[in-house]
Amino acid sequence: TVAATPPLVDAMVHIDATFESLLDAVDPDLPGPHGGPSKPRILELSALLHEQFREAVRIRTAETALSMIQHMKLAEHAAAALARAGRQNPSAVSARIRALRSTCHTCHRLYRN
């Protein structure tokens, strides 16, 4: 049998998978449809990340630490900035990815496992 996991854990697993897909989409060494990064895929994945973080904040439980919720809100804002950069300023996408990664790493150091 497979152990049941809390909804927040499931949400974070999906966020991690989406983030990894985004990293693949922006990698210039991986072939996109025309070689190099795929802008439509980057736009799709960055918008999805923003929505996934927004939903993760919503599904928190009473046991979720307030400081963890604050970190998740920071990640949601970083994902929103990434999505905006994808639409309005593609040259800023890499910097926004680094900012989101940093936000995630900080939270993971405190709360993962």
Secondary structure as UniProt FT lines:
FT   HELIX           7..26
FT   TURN            28..29
FT   TURN            33..34
FT   HELIX           39..58
FT   TURN            62..63
FT   HELIX           66..88
FT   HELIX           90..92
FT   HELIX           93..111
//
